[in-house]
């Protein structure tokens, strides 16, 4: 679910667009579930995912990008400048979450 790369981490997520409220979690299979209120139209849900993660990770939006699955509910987000332990702690995940 969270993999280390040279300049940060990759987080595998499952997006739930048009949710009643935005939230992060729980883990769904091998992906972190992220609910956003935005619809999956014109990149609105992708932007909402980046906004929500940047807020929870306390990182500027420019440090996050959709690295895979931009047109899918299953996405990979690249977070620059953070290590796996910091992401796990910031998102309140169990330390053994892969």
N, C-alpha and C positions, 0 to 999 in steps of 0.2 A: 504494500500500500504506500509506504514512504521509502523511497530509494535515494541513496546518496549519489550525487554526480560531482564532477570537478568543481563547479562554482555554486553548489547549493544542493537542493533536493528536488525530486519529482514526487508529486502526490497524485495517486490514482483516486478519482472521485466519481460519484454517481450523482448527477444533478436532478433535483425535483423542481422543475419550473412551475410557476403559477401557484406556489404554496400560499397558505394563509399568512404565514410570517416566515422571515428568514432565520435559518438556524444551521448549525454545523453538528453533524452526528445524527445517529449512531453509525457505527461501522456496519456496512451491508456487504457480506461476503468478503471480498478482498479489496473493497473500495470504501472510502469515507463518503457518507451521504451528506450532501449539502442541499438544503432547500432554499430557494429564492422566490421572491414574489413576482419577478419579471417573467414575461412570456418568452418562449423560445423563438423569437422573431427578430431578424436584423441584428443579431448578436447581443440583444438585451440581456439574455440570461447569462451569457459569457461575461459580460461587463459586471453584472451583479455578483457573480461568483468571485471575480477578481476583487471587487470592492469589499465583499464580506471577508474574504481571506486576508486581504491587506489590513483590515481593521483588527482582526483577531490575532494576526501575527505581528502587528505593530511594524509593518514594512510599507514603504511607499509603493504605490501601484506599479511604478516602473520596474520594480524588482520581481513582479509576477507576470506570467504569461501562460496562455493556453498552449501547451506544447503538443497536444494531440487530442483528436476527437472534437474539434470545434463545432461540428455539425451534429454531434451525438450527445446522448445523456451521459455516456461514459467518457470521461475526459482525463487528461493528465495535465497537471499544473506544474510549471517550473517555478520554483522560488529561489531566487539568487541571494547569496549572502547569509544563509542560515544553515545550520547543521540539523541532522535528524533529531537529536535530543531536544534542541530548542523548539522545533516544530511540534514534537510530541507534547512537550510541556505547555506551549502556548495554546494548543488546541484541546488540552485536557484529556489526551488519549492515554491508554494504558501503555507503560514503557515497552512492553513486549510486542506492541502493534508493529507489524512489518509493513 
